């Protein structure tokens, strides 16, 4: 009977540890969209300068939206830039 009590205590400990792990994971994952938005805003000036006003604002606007920006970035890994840079000239 003592062995059963010990086994039940271990499963309870596991359950508590598992619940704590999920709580920690949720806490770490939550701010990621905020971090992505901050990074996109940080590079806004560079992107607008590189792509021009219209294309740069479109690029930054899409990157700021958490799910859309992530999908666009993943797609660009495989296809290259979706929004072209401005032509080298006096624009």
TIMI-2910 file (N, C-alpha, C, CB; in pm, 1 decimal, decimal comma, always signed):
<rs>
+----------+----------+----------+----------+----------+----------+----------+----------+----------+----------+----------+----------+------+
!      n_x !      n_y !      n_z !     ca_x !     ca_y !     ca_z !      c_x !      c_y !      c_z !     cb_x !     cb_y !     cb_z ! resn !
+----------+----------+----------+----------+----------+----------+----------+----------+----------+----------+----------+----------+------+
!    +81,7 !   -118,3 !     +0,0 !     +0,0 !     +0,0 !     +0,0 !    +86,8 !   +125,7 !     +0,0 !    -93,4 !     -0,8 !   +119,7 !  Unk !
!   +200,3 !   +122,0 !    +63,8 !   +289,8 !   +236,9 !    +68,0 !   +343,0 !   +270,0 !    -71,1 !   +405,8 !   +210,5 !   +163,9 !  Unk !
!   +361,6 !   +166,3 !   -153,8 !   +411,9 !   +188,9 !   -289,4 !   +308,4 !   +265,2 !   -373,0 !   +447,2 !    +54,3 !   -357,2 !  Unk !
!   +181,2 !   +234,6 !   -353,2 !    +76,2 !   +306,0 !   -426,3 !    +71,2 !   +453,2 !   -389,3 !    -58,7 !   +242,2 !   -399,9 !  Unk !
!    +87,6 !   +483,7 !   -262,3 !    +85,2 !   +622,6 !   -217,5 !   +201,4 !   +700,0 !   -279,2 !    +91,1 !   +630,2 !    -63,5 !  Unk !
!   +319,1 !   +635,0 !   -283,1 !   +435,3 !   +701,3 !   -340,7 !   +414,3 !   +727,4 !   -489,8 !   +561,6 !   +616,9 !   -318,6 !  Unk !
!   +357,2 !   +628,6 !   -562,0 !   +330,4 !   +645,5 !   -704,6 !   +230,0 !   +756,9 !   -729,5 !   +279,3 !   +515,2 !   -764,6 !  Unk !
!   +128,2 !   +767,5 !   -646,5 !    +27,5 !   +872,1 !   -663,0 !    +90,1 !  +1009,7 !   -639,2 !    -91,3 !   +849,1 !   -566,4 !  Unk !
!   +182,8 !  +1017,3 !   -544,1 !   +251,2 !  +1144,4 !   -517,3 !   +338,6 !  +1186,6 !   -634,0 !   +335,7 !  +1133,6 !   -391,1 !  Unk !
!   +402,5 !  +1091,6 !   -697,6 !   +486,5 !  +1123,5 !   -813,0 !   +401,9 !  +1172,1 !   -930,0 !   +569,1 !  +1001,1 !   -854,8 !  Unk !
!   +287,6 !  +1110,5 !   -953,6 !   +205,3 !  +1155,1 !  -1065,5 !   +148,5 !  +1294,4 !  -1037,0 !    +91,0 !  +1054,5 !  -1092,6 !  Unk !
!   +117,4 !  +1320,6 !   -910,7 !    +69,3 !  +1453,8 !   -874,7 !   +180,6 !  +1556,3 !   -896,6 !    +20,2 !  +1456,9 !   -727,2 !  Unk !
!   +303,5 !  +1520,3 !   -860,3 !   +418,2 !  +1609,5 !   -881,8 !   +438,4 !  +1633,6 !  -1030,4 !   +546,6 !  +1550,4 !   -819,3 !  Unk !
!   +426,0 !  +1527,4 !  -1108,4 !   +438,6 !  +1542,3 !  -1254,1 !   +331,7 !  +1635,6 !  -1310,4 !   +429,1 !  +1405,4 !  -1322,4 !  Unk !
!   +209,7 !  +1617,8 !  -1262,9 !   +100,4 !  +1703,0 !  -1311,3 !   +125,1 !  +1848,6 !  -1276,7 !    -33,4 !  +1657,6 !  -1252,5 !  Unk !
!   +172,2 !  +1873,9 !  -1156,0 !   +201,9 !  +2011,4 !  -1114,8 !   +315,8 !  +2068,3 !  -1199,1 !   +238,4 !  +2016,7 !   -964,4 !  Unk !
!   +419,3 !  +1988,1 !  -1222,4 !   +532,3 !  +2034,2 !  -1303,3 !   +488,8 !  +2060,4 !  -1447,6 !   +646,5 !  +1930,5 !  -1300,2 !  Unk !
!   +406,2 !  +1972,3 !  -1500,9 !   +357,5 !  +1989,6 !  -1637,8 !   +273,1 !  +2116,0 !  -1649,4 !   +275,9 !  +1867,0 !  -1681,9 !  Unk !
!   +185,2 !  +2138,9 !  -1553,3 !   +101,5 !  +2259,4 !  -1554,8 !   +188,8 !  +2384,6 !  -1543,1 !     -2,6 !  +2255,3 !  -1439,6 !  Unk !
!   +290,3 !  +2378,5 !  -1458,3 !   +381,6 !  +2491,9 !  -1444,8 !   +460,4 !  +2516,1 !  -1572,3 !   +477,0 !  +2469,3 !  -1329,0 !  Unk !
!   +497,6 !  +2408,5 !  -1640,8 !   +569,1 !  +2421,2 !  -1767,5 !   +484,1 !  +2488,7 !  -1873,8 !   +613,6 !  +2284,8 !  -1816,3 !  Unk !
!   +356,4 !  +2450,9 !  -1880,9 !   +267,2 !  +2514,6 !  -1978,4 !   +246,1 !  +2661,6 !  -1945,5 !   +132,3 !  +2442,2 !  -1982,9 !  Unk !
!   +236,0 !  +2690,6 !  -1817,1 !   +217,5 !  +2829,7 !  -1775,3 !   +339,8 !  +2913,4 !  -1815,4 !   +193,6 !  +2838,1 !  -1621,7 !  Unk !
!   +457,8 !  +2858,4 !  -1795,5 !   +581,0 !  +2927,3 !  -1833,5 !   +588,6 !  +2942,9 !  -1985,3 !   +704,6 !  +2850,7 !  -1781,1 !  Unk !
!   +551,9 !  +2838,1 !  -2058,6 !   +554,9 !  +2845,4 !  -2205,4 !   +459,6 !  +2952,6 !  -2256,3 !   +518,5 !  +2709,0 !  -2267,3 !  Unk !
!   +340,6 !  +2959,4 !  -2199,6 !   +244,8 !  +3062,1 !  -2241,7 !   +297,8 !  +3201,5 !  -2212,5 !   +109,9 !  +3041,8 !  -2171,9 !  Unk !
!   +363,2 !  +3216,8 !  -2100,2 !   +420,2 !  +3347,5 !  -2064,4 !   +530,4 !  +3389,0 !  -2160,4 !   +474,8 !  +3344,4 !  -1922,0 !  Unk !
!   +608,6 !  +3293,9 !  -2208,5 !   +717,1 !  +3324,9 !  -2300,6 !   +665,9 !  +3351,5 !  -2442,3 !   +817,6 !  +3211,2 !  -2302,3 !  Unk !
!   +559,6 !  +3281,7 !  -2481,4 !   +508,2 !  +3295,9 !  -2617,0 !   +426,3 !  +3423,2 !  -2634,0 !   +424,1 !  +3175,4 !  -2653,4 !  Unk !
!   +354,6 !  +3464,7 !  -2531,3 !   +266,0 !  +3580,2 !  -2541,5 !   +332,0 !  +3706,0 !  -2596,8 !   +209,6 !  +3610,2 !  -2408,1 !  Unk !
!   +447,9 !  +3747,6 !  -2548,5 !   +502,2 !  +3874,6 !  -2596,1 !   +568,5 !  +3869,3 !  -2733,3 !   +600,2 !  +3924,6 !  -2498,3 !  Unk !
!   +576,8 !  +3754,8 !  -2795,9 !   +646,2 !  +3745,7 !  -2924,2 !   +584,7 !  +3836,9 !  -3030,5 !   +645,0 !  +3602,3 !  -2973,2 !  Unk !
!   +451,2 !  +3842,9 !  -3047,1 !   +397,5 !  +3937,8 !  -3145,3 !   +436,6 !  +4082,4 !  -3114,9 !   +246,4 !  +3926,5 !  -3150,7 !  Unk !
!   +446,5 !  +4118,1 !  -2989,8 !   +486,7 !  +4253,2 !  -2951,5 !   +631,9 !  +4276,8 !  -2992,6 !   +468,5 !  +4275,2 !  -2798,7 !  Unk !
!   +716,3 !  +4177,5 !  -2973,3 !   +856,9 !  +4189,4 !  -3011,3 !   +869,1 !  +4204,6 !  -3163,0 !   +937,2 !  +4066,3 !  -2962,4 !  Unk !
!   +793,3 !  +4125,9 !  -3238,3 !   +795,5 !  +4135,6 !  -3383,4 !   +750,7 !  +4272,5 !  -3432,1 !   +708,0 !  +4028,7 !  -3443,7 !  Unk !
!   +649,5 !  +4327,3 !  -3370,5 !   +601,7 !  +4460,7 !  -3406,1 !   +707,5 !  +4565,1 !  -3375,3 !   +471,6 !  +4493,4 !  -3331,6 !  Unk !
!   +773,0 !  +4552,5 !  -3260,6 !   +877,9 !  +4648,2 !  -3223,8 !   +994,5 !  +4642,7 !  -3321,8 !   +927,9 !  +4620,7 !  -3081,4 !  Unk !
!  +1031,3 !  +4524,2 !  -3363,7 !  +1141,2 !  +4509,6 !  -3460,6 !  +1101,5 !  +4570,7 !  -3594,7 !  +1179,2 !  +4359,8 !  -3478,8 !  Unk !
!   +978,7 !  +4545,3 !  -3638,8 !   +931,9 !  +4601,7 !  -3765,7 !   +930,7 !  +4753,9 !  -3760,8 !   +791,8 !  +4549,2 !  -3799,3 !  Unk !
!   +887,2 !  +4810,2 !  -3649,7 !   +887,8 !  +4956,0 !  -3635,3 !  +1030,0 !  +5009,9 !  -3629,6 !   +811,1 !  +4997,6 !  -3509,5 !  Unk !
!  +1120,6 !  +4935,3 !  -3569,4 !  +1259,7 !  +4977,3 !  -3561,8 !  +1325,9 !  +4985,5 !  -3698,7 !  +1336,9 !  +4882,7 !  -3473,9 !  Unk !
!  +1287,0 !  +4895,7 !  -3789,1 !  +1343,2 !  +4894,8 !  -3923,9 !  +1260,1 !  +4974,6 !  -4023,4 !  +1356,7 !  +4753,3 !  -3972,3 !  Unk !
!  +1156,5 !  +5042,5 !  -3978,1 !  +1066,0 !  +5114,2 !  -4068,8 !  +1140,4 !  +5217,1 !  -4153,0 !   +955,1 !  +5183,0 !  -3989,5 !  Unk !
!  +1223,9 !  +5298,2 !  -4091,6 !  +1297,2 !  +5400,4 !  -4166,3 !  +1385,3 !  +5341,2 !  -4274,1 !  +1381,3 !  +5482,8 !  -4072,6 !  Unk !
!  +1453,4 !  +5235,3 !  -4242,0 !  +1541,2 !  +5167,8 !  -4338,3 !  +1460,7 !  +5112,6 !  -4456,1 !  +1619,2 !  +5053,9 !  -4269,4 !  Unk !
!  +1349,0 !  +5046,4 !  -4425,9 !  +1267,1 !  +4986,3 !  -4531,4 !  +1205,1 !  +5092,9 !  -4620,7 !  +1157,3 !  +4899,0 !  -4470,4 !  Unk !
!  +1158,8 !  +5203,0 !  -4562,6 !  +1098,7 !  +5310,3 !  -4642,5 !  +1204,0 !  +5374,1 !  -4731,6 !  +1033,8 !  +5417,0 !  -4551,4 !  Unk !
!  +1322,1 !  +5391,9 !  -4680,4 !  +1430,6 !  +5449,6 !  -4759,9 !  +1469,1 !  +5355,4 !  -4874,7 !  +1553,6 !  +5478,5 !  -4670,5 !  Unk !
!  +1471,8 !  +5226,4 !  -4847,0 !  +1513,3 !  +5127,3 !  -4945,8 !  +1406,1 !  +5103,0 !  -5052,1 !  +1547,5 !  +4996,7 !  -4876,7 !  Unk !
!  +1278,2 !  +5104,5 !  -5012,9 !  +1170,8 !  +5067,9 !  -5103,6 !  +1092,1 !  +5186,5 !  -5157,4 !  +1078,1 !  +4975,1 !  -5035,0 !  Unk !
!  +1110,4 !  +5305,0 !  -5099,6 !  +1029,7 !  +5419,8 !  -5138,6 !   +912,3 !  +5434,8 !  -5043,2 !   +980,0 !  +5405,3 !  -5283,8 !  Unk !
!   +843,9 !  +5549,6 !  -5050,4 !   +736,6 !  +5576,5 !  -4954,1 !   +624,1 !  +5475,0 !  -4961,7 !   +680,7 !  +5714,6 !  -4976,5 !  Unk !
!   +567,1 !  +5457,2 !  -5078,7 !   +449,1 !  +5371,2 !  -5092,3 !   +483,4 !  +5225,7 !  -5060,5 !   +391,2 !  +5381,9 !  -5234,5 !  Unk !
!   +582,7 !  +5171,0 !  -5127,2 !   +619,3 !  +5031,0 !  -5104,7 !   +675,5 !  +5008,3 !  -4964,9 !   +720,8 !  +4986,3 !  -5208,5 !  Unk !
!   +749,9 !  +5104,4 !  -4912,0 !   +805,1 !  +5091,8 !  -4777,6 !   +697,0 !  +5090,2 !  -4671,1 !   +901,5 !  +5204,3 !  -4750,4 !  Unk !
!   +598,9 !  +5181,0 !  -4686,0 !   +488,0 !  +5183,4 !  -4589,1 !   +403,8 !  +5056,8 !  -4598,6 !   +399,1 !  +5307,0 !  -4611,9 !  Unk !
!   +384,2 !  +5006,8 !  -4719,1 !   +310,7 !  +4881,6 !  -4736,5 !   +385,6 !  +4765,3 !  -4671,1 !   +287,9 !  +4852,8 !  -4886,3 !  Unk !
!   +516,2 !  +4760,0 !  -4693,5 !   +600,0 !  +4654,5 !  -4635,4 !   +595,3 !  +4658,9 !  -4482,0 !   +745,9 !  +4668,7 !  -4684,6 !  Unk !
!   +615,2 !  +4777,0 !  -4425,1 !   +614,4 !  +4791,2 !  -4278,8 !   +475,0 !  +4764,5 !  -4223,6 !   +661,9 !  +4932,2 !  -4237,3 !  Unk !
!   +372,4 !  +4813,9 !  -4292,8 !   +234,7 !  +4791,0 !  -4247,6 !   +200,4 !  +4644,2 !  -4239,2 !   +137,5 !  +4859,6 !  -4339,8 !  Unk !
!   +242,8 !  +4566,8 !  -4337,9 !   +217,4 !  +4422,5 !  -4333,7 !   +299,1 !  +4354,4 !  -4224,6 !   +248,9 !  +4359,3 !  -4469,0 !  Unk !
!   +422,7 !  +4399,1 !  -4203,6 !   +507,4 !  +4338,2 !  -4100,8 !   +457,9 !  +4367,0 !  -3959,3 !   +649,6 !  +4387,4 !  -4115,5 !  Unk !
!   +391,0 !  +4477,7 !  -3939,9 !   +343,3 !  +4514,4 !  -3805,6 !   +229,0 !  +4423,8 !  -3760,7 !   +297,5 !  +4661,1 !  -3803,2 !  Unk !
!   +145,9 !  +4378,1 !  -3853,3 !    +33,4 !  +4291,6 !  -3819,0 !    +90,5 !  +4153,8 !  -3785,0 !    -71,7 !  +4283,3 !  -3937,2 !  Unk !
!    +73,2 !  +4107,0 !  -3660,3 !   +144,5 !  +3986,2 !  -3615,2 !   +131,5 !  +3863,8 !  -3704,5 !    +96,9 !  +3950,1 !  -3481,5 !  Unk !
!    +15,4 !  +3814,8 !  -3733,8 !     +2,2 !  +3690,9 !  -3810,1 !    +35,7 !  +3714,4 !  -3957,1 !   -140,1 !  +3634,1 !  -3796,3 !  Unk !
!     -9,2 !  +3825,2 !  -4012,5 !    +17,0 !  +3856,7 !  -4152,8 !   +167,1 !  +3875,7 !  -4175,1 !    -60,8 !  +3983,6 !  -4195,7 !  Unk !
!   +232,6 !  +3948,5 !  -4084,7 !   +376,4 !  +3972,0 !  -4097,0 !   +456,1 !  +3843,5 !  -4091,9 !   +423,6 !  +4065,0 !  -3988,1 !  Unk !
!   +418,5 !  +3754,0 !  -4002,7 !   +487,8 !  +3625,7 !  -3992,2 !   +468,8 !  +3544,0 !  -4119,1 !   +437,6 !  +3546,9 !  -3870,4 !  Unk !
!   +345,7 !  +3539,0 !  -4170,0 !   +318,8 !  +3463,9 !  -4293,1 !   +397,5 !  +3523,8 !  -4409,8 !   +166,8 !  +3463,5 !  -4324,9 !  Unk !
!   +401,7 !  +3656,6 !  -4419,7 !   +475,4 !  +3724,0 !  -4527,1 !   +624,4 !  +3693,2 !  -4517,6 !   +452,2 !  +3876,4 !  -4521,5 !  Unk !
!   +678,1 !  +3697,2 !  -4397,8 !   +820,1 !  +3669,1 !  -4379,7 !   +855,3 !  +3525,0 !  -4414,9 !   +860,7 !  +3698,1 !  -4236,8 !  Unk !
!   +770,6 !  +3431,3 !  -4377,8 !   +795,1 !  +3290,6 !  -4411,5 !   +788,2 !  +3272,1 !  -4562,7 !   +692,4 !  +3197,8 !  -4340,5 !  Unk !
!   +690,8 !  +3334,2 !  -4627,0 !   +678,6 !  +3325,3 !  -4771,8 !   +800,0 !  +3386,5 !  -4841,6 !   +550,8 !  +3394,5 !  -4818,2 !  Unk !
!   +849,2 !  +3497,7 !  -4789,4 !   +964,8 !  +3564,3 !  -4849,6 !  +1093,4 !  +3483,4 !  -4835,4 !   +983,7 !  +3700,7 !  -4787,2 !  Unk !
!  +1100,0 !  +3395,5 !  -4737,3 !  +1217,3 !  +3308,0 !  -4724,0 !  +1231,0 !  +3221,8 !  -4849,2 !  +1206,1 !  +3218,3 !  -4596,7 !  Unk !
!  +1117,5 !  +3176,1 !  -4902,6 !  +1119,7 !  +3085,6 !  -5017,2 !  +1111,4 !  +3156,6 !  -5151,3 !  +1007,4 !  +2988,4 !  -5006,3 !  Unk !
!  +1045,9 !  +3274,1 !  -5156,4 !  +1021,6 !  +3338,5 !  -5285,9 !  +1102,4 !  +3465,9 !  -5307,5 !   +876,1 !  +3370,2 !  -5299,5 !  Unk !
!  +1163,7 !  +3518,9 !  -5206,0 !  +1231,5 !  +3647,6 !  -5217,1 !  +1135,8 !  +3759,9 !  -5180,9 !  +1287,4 !  +3668,2 !  -5359,2 !  Unk !
!  +1178,7 !  +3883,3 !  -5201,1 !  +1096,6 !  +3999,1 !  -5163,7 !   +967,1 !  +4004,6 !  -5243,2 !  +1174,8 !  +4128,1 !  -5184,3 !  Unk !
!   +854,7 !  +4019,8 !  -5174,9 !   +726,3 !  +4036,7 !  -5241,2 !   +707,9 !  +4181,0 !  -5289,2 !   +612,3 !  +3997,1 !  -5146,8 !  Unk !
!   +760,9 !  +4273,8 !  -5213,9 !   +749,8 !  +4416,4 !  -5246,7 !   +886,9 !  +4462,5 !  -5294,4 !   +700,1 !  +4501,7 !  -5122,5 !  Unk !
!   +896,8 !  +4504,9 !  -5419,9 !  +1027,9 !  +4536,8 !  -5476,6 !  +1087,8 !  +4663,7 !  -5418,6 !  +1017,2 !  +4550,5 !  -5626,0 !  Unk !
!  +1221,5 !  +4671,3 !  -5421,6 !  +1293,1 !  +4791,6 !  -5383,2 !  +1276,2 !  +4895,5 !  -5493,3 !  +1443,3 !  +4761,6 !  -5356,9 !  Unk !
!  +1297,3 !  +5022,8 !  -5457,6 !  +1287,2 !  +5126,2 !  -5561,3 !  +1408,0 !  +5116,1 !  -5654,5 !  +1278,5 !  +5268,9 !  -5497,7 !  Unk !
!  +1389,2 !  +5164,5 !  -5772,9 !  +1497,6 !  +5161,9 !  -5871,8 !  +1604,4 !  +5262,7 !  -5831,9 !  +1443,9 !  +5192,8 !  -6014,9 !  Unk !
!  +1729,4 !  +5232,5 !  -5863,4 !  +1837,9 !  +5326,8 !  -5836,6 !  +1823,5 !  +5444,8 !  -5930,4 !  +1977,2 !  +5259,5 !  -5853,1 !  Unk !
!  +1798,9 !  +5559,3 !  -5875,7 !  +1779,8 !  +5679,5 !  -5955,1 !  +1758,7 !  +5798,2 !  -5864,3 !  +1661,7 !  +5663,6 !  -6050,9 !  Unk !
!  +1719,3 !  +5906,1 !  -5919,6 !  +1697,8 !  +6028,0 !  -5841,0 !  +1553,0 !  +6037,7 !  -5797,2 !  +1737,3 !  +6152,8 !  -5921,7 !  Unk !
!  +1501,8 !  +5943,8 !  -5730,0 !  +1364,2 !  +5948,1 !  -5679,7 !  +1361,4 !  +5986,7 !  -5536,9 !  +1295,3 !  +5816,1 !  -5697,4 !  Unk !
+----------+----------+----------+----------+----------+----------+----------+----------+----------+----------+----------+----------+------+
</rs>
